[in-house]
Amino acid sequence: MAQPPDLGIAPLPWTGDDKALTLHLSGELSVWTMQTLRDEVIYRCRNGNRRLRLDLTGVSACEVPTLYSIIGLMHGMRAARGYLCLTALSDSVMQAMARSGLDPMVLLWDLFKDSGQARA
């Protein structure tokens, strides 16, 4: 019997002056592991971390539906007066974005802009 996919989530040390917490993801982003990510984001938000960054450089496999789930989490964080943004993408995430038709540069720019850090 095949093992279910695994997703590791590890907080990284604080960087910058915006008080955002970076979460490094490793393993697979799938419909099976999105529950883990969603629960972590909700936990962090409820405990005062309303500024989150996701470092996806450790993601070894990425299913397209998870990208839309992450976009949903971003909207939820915005509704909670916070933000969730992506800081870096692995090749597998970039490939999933290409399959989905999502433009990673536009998505990353929108997230950066929405975080309040972009300058006009």
PyMOL commands that set and color helices and strands:
alter all, ss='L'
color gray80, all
select helices_A, chain A and resi 34-46+64-79+91-100+104-114
alter helices_A, ss='H'
color red, helices_A
select strands_A, chain A and resi 7-11+21-29+51-62+83-89
alter strands_A, ss='S'
color yellow, strands_A
deselect
rebuild
show_as cartoon
